[in-house]
Amino acid sequence: MITVISGTNRPNSRTKLIAKYCFETLVDKYKNVHWLDLADIQNEIVTQGMYAEVSQNQVINSLQQELIIPSKLLLIVSPEYNGSFPGILKSFIDALSVKDHKGTFSGKFAALLGTSTGRAGNLRGMEHLTGILNYLNVVVMPNKLPISTIQNYLDGNHQLAKTLKETLDLYLDEVVEFVNKTNH
């Protein structure tokens, strides 16, 4: 199982457009793919009791049991925020880590895709996220995809440009190959 995570709580973000395209493409290639948009659950993540197993939010617990634990690979699409990745993504990881830490993270795989309006495509943020995921015993696919100047790859109707779709398709082929190799 693959879970595609749109790693921002910004509504109607460009990151979500890319993550949604990845999700829809992977469903055709891999079939067992699920969707998670942090914008839909942002109020469930940061709570007073988020650091205690007994007070873990029920929505977070359900997502953990239904999407994260059964997933072999997490495809995390994350924008650049202040030279890193969004705090809501870190808070989500923190909220998951209080219950069944090993089942949630150990032995999982992740593929990272970064977006930015600048020229680095969130390379630094993907490296920060890689360090955190490695600490949690998640193996991160070595090839990460930075998408720089994202605004140049969208038309006036917020549709992805053909060149970006082609780049994403190639990357998603690598992701599927990575998942298939790790199944053995």
Secondary structure as GFF3:
##gff-version 3
##sequence-region A 1 184
A	DSSP	beta_strand	2	6	.	.	.	ID=ss1
A	DSSP	alpha_helix	14	30	.	.	.	ID=ss2
A	DSSP	beta_strand	33	37	.	.	.	ID=ss3
A	DSSP	alpha_helix	38	45	.	.	.	ID=ss4
A	DSSP	three_ten_helix	53	55	.	.	.	ID=ss5
A	DSSP	alpha_helix	58	63	.	.	.	ID=ss6
A	DSSP	pi_helix	64	68	.	.	.	ID=ss7
A	DSSP	beta_strand	73	79	.	.	.	ID=ss8
A	DSSP	alpha_helix	87	96	.	.	.	ID=ss9
A	DSSP	alpha_helix	101	105	.	.	.	ID=ss10
A	DSSP	beta_strand	109	115	.	.	.	ID=ss11
A	DSSP	alpha_helix	123	135	.	.	.	ID=ss12
A	DSSP	beta_strand	139	140	.	.	.	ID=ss13
A	DSSP	beta_strand	145	147	.	.	.	ID=ss14
A	DSSP	three_ten_helix	150	153	.	.	.	ID=ss15
A	DSSP	alpha_helix	162	182	.	.	.	ID=ss16
###
